[in-house]
Amino acid sequence: FVSLASIEVSSDVHVEEVRVVQLFQDVFPSEIPGFPPVREVEFFIDLHPGTGPILESPYRMAPVELVELK
């Protein structure tokens, strides 16, 4: 159902024409209700006092080691 909801469907295409729906007619509704209304979503990350960001330094090789590797 999620994959069907993400496909733009024109008014002349019916749900029954989709092959997956034909195979599983008892699972899918006869009409797709559409997308929920657009709404703002609040997103935040809780930070604890005293913690720092997680940083991973990229692995760097000294030029001498790089020459040896080549």
URNOR-V367749 format. One record per residue. N is the residue number from 1. NEAR is the number of other C-alpha atoms within 12 Angstrom. Layout:
N;NEAR, N;NEAR
This chain:
1;21, 2;11, 3;13, 4;24, 5;17, 6;11, 7;15, 8;15, 9;19, 10;8, 11;9, 12;9, 13;14, 14;18, 15;27, 16;21, 17;16, 18;19, 19;13, 20;16, 21;21, 22;16, 23;13, 24;16, 25;17, 26;11, 27;13, 28;22, 29;18, 30;17, 31;18, 32;23, 33;15, 34;16, 35;15, 36;8, 37;8, 38;7, 39;7, 40;6, 41;7, 42;6, 43;6, 44;6, 45;7, 46;7, 47;10, 48;8, 49;7, 50;6, 51;9, 52;8, 53;10, 54;7, 55;7, 56;7, 57;6, 58;6, 59;6, 60;10, 61;11, 62;10, 63;10, 64;10, 65;10, 66;10, 67;9, 68;9, 69;9, 70;7
